[in-house]
């Protein structure tokens, strides 16, 4: 059974940084395109950053230049380095296939506030 476990969220001041992790089991990251998503209460989940099997990356306009998605195939894990965080980045962050076909994990809360 495929399991996604997100971690690394927390409370950070505007301008700060966080690194999110996604531990994946039951599927080999090497063979799938993955992505990070986020959701604010009352709004639809949105794609933040994605990475294909060939390493091609895509980012939401709102995070370009600030966030970096990466993957460690030896650890079967994915990461999201978030710099220059803004209050508008506050959300629950999730990882999944770019196609969103896996069951969602619990997510990790990111709160950007002074």
C-alpha distance (Angstrom), angle and dihedral (degrees) to the residues before:
residue distance angle dihedral
X1 . . .
X2 3.77 . .
X3 3.79 115.4 .
X4 3.80 129.5 -173.6
X5 3.79 119.3 -163.8
X6 3.79 118.5 -174.8
X7 3.79 123.0 -164.3
X8 3.77 142.7 158.6
X9 3.77 101.5 73.5
X10 3.76 124.6 131.5
X11 3.77 146.8 126.9
X12 3.78 115.9 -50.7
X13 3.78 134.9 167.9
X14 3.80 121.0 -113.7
X15 3.78 109.3 -80.6
X16 3.77 92.4 28.3
X17 3.79 130.9 118.7
X18 3.77 139.0 -123.7
X19 3.77 134.3 180.0
X20 3.77 117.1 -146.2
X21 3.78 123.1 -158.4
X22 3.79 131.3 -156.9
X23 3.78 117.1 -163.3
X24 3.77 111.5 -160.3
X25 3.79 126.9 -162.0
X26 3.78 130.8 176.2
X27 3.78 95.2 32.2
X28 3.79 132.3 60.8
X29 3.79 112.9 -119.9
X30 3.77 91.7 -151.2
X31 3.79 90.0 72.6
X32 3.79 102.0 43.6
X33 3.78 139.6 62.3
X34 3.78 111.5 -122.7
X35 3.75 136.3 -168.2
X36 3.75 145.7 -174.5
X37 3.77 119.3 -124.1
X38 3.78 133.1 -177.0
X39 3.75 135.4 -157.9
X40 3.77 132.8 -161.3
X41 3.82 116.2 -159.0
X42 3.76 110.1 -89.2
X43 3.79 93.9 16.7
X44 3.76 134.5 91.3
X45 3.76 121.1 -96.5
X46 3.81 110.5 -97.8
X47 3.77 133.7 -159.3
X48 3.79 112.7 -109.8
X49 3.80 102.9 175.2
X50 3.77 137.2 -11.7
X51 3.77 137.7 -167.0
X52 3.79 127.5 -163.0
X53 3.78 126.3 -146.6
X54 3.81 88.8 -98.0
X55 3.78 92.5 54.4
X56 3.79 97.7 -103.8
X57 3.79 109.7 149.5
X58 3.77 133.6 -155.7
X59 3.79 129.8 -171.1
X60 3.75 138.1 -167.6
X61 3.80 110.1 -107.7
X62 3.79 90.0 -117.9
X63 3.82 92.7 62.8
X64 3.80 103.3 33.7
X65 3.78 111.6 129.3
X66 3.80 92.2 15.0
X67 3.82 105.9 60.8
X68 3.79 128.4 53.1
X69 3.77 125.4 -166.6
X70 3.78 119.6 -153.7
X71 3.76 140.3 167.6
X72 3.80 135.7 -148.7
X73 3.78 107.5 -158.4
X74 3.81 92.0 -173.6
X75 3.80 88.9 61.5
X76 3.79 94.7 33.8
X77 3.78 87.1 -129.1
X78 3.77 138.1 127.6
X79 3.79 129.2 -151.7
X80 3.78 141.1 -161.3
X81 3.77 117.5 -156.4
X82 3.79 108.1 -159.6
X83 3.79 119.3 -166.6
X84 3.79 133.2 173.8
X85 3.76 89.8 23.5
X86 3.79 119.5 -159.6
X87 3.80 131.2 -159.1
X88 3.81 86.8 -110.2
X89 3.82 88.3 65.1
X90 3.79 89.6 67.5
X91 3.80 107.1 121.1
X92 3.77 144.7 104.4
X93 3.78 108.9 -80.2
X94 3.79 123.7 -146.9
X95 3.78 136.6 -179.4
X96 3.79 124.9 -144.3
X97 3.76 142.3 137.3
X98 3.79 111.7 -60.8
X99 3.82 84.7 -112.0
X100 3.85 89.6 54.2
X101 3.79 90.7 -133.4
X102 3.79 97.5 138.2
X103 3.78 124.8 83.7
X104 3.77 109.3 -92.8
X105 3.77 120.2 -108.3
X106 3.79 125.3 -137.1
X107 3.76 92.9 -86.9
X108 3.78 126.3 -144.9
X109 3.80 123.9 -97.8
X110 3.78 118.2 -124.6
X111 3.78 116.6 -169.4
X112 3.79 120.7 -176.4
X113 3.76 110.8 -168.1
X114 3.76 141.3 131.6
